[in-house]
């Protein structure tokens, strides 16, 4: 793959980094990343991946933009209210770089369509806000040995996971074996806008580290942080063998 003069100039400030260089930038340009949920997490994730040069991006979300989304979903503004998130997000990506190939899926992810949608992508990013979809994505990625970069936010706390299922590591069900009685999301629990931006940016950083094949201490762990205390901690997840077997059966 040859990098154009335009790309050399556009990405010059990251190409000069020892951990990226020309080879790393080629990897970024060739990468195929799917983003599920174009909300508070998905918006900063889209922006940083597009601006970094990720060459192939899939956007999966069936929702339309609501006025209450605008405090944290930084891709959108008041003129976008009532429009589909994936369509407007694609427009924003094209404004950043028209050479990025963007595939949109204006539908809810289900057992019936998940393989058809995600099979063409190497890295899957989960920015959804309900446990049913999170388990569905986890089970698919584990079974097909996909790399899953997942994040969650609520109130003042953020969580980031790197499930590289090419390795023998725990999954999301190992961390949370049963679905809680209530979804703990922005709509029900509230959210400080900056938390979405920081967590989505950390999620984008995990994607880039994965593409560049840099040493990653987060694989098989969870990063938890609180914006009020500025306390960050990493916790090693424990693998449940029975859980892994159940995931693969699904």
Buried (B, 14 or more C-beta within 10 A) or exposed (E): EEBEEEBEEBBEEBBEEEEBBEEBBBBBBBBBBBBBBBBBBBBBBBBBBBBBBBBBBBBBBEBBBEEEBBEBBBBBEEEBBEEBBBBBBBEBBEEBBEEBEBBBBBEEBEEEEBEEBBEEBBBBBBBBBBBEBBBBBBBBBBBBEBBBBBBBBBBBBBBBBBBBBEEEBBBBBBBEEEEEEEBBBBEEEEBBBEBBBBBBBBBBBBBBBBBBEEEBEBBBBBBBBBBEEEEEEEEEBEEBEEBBEEBEEE
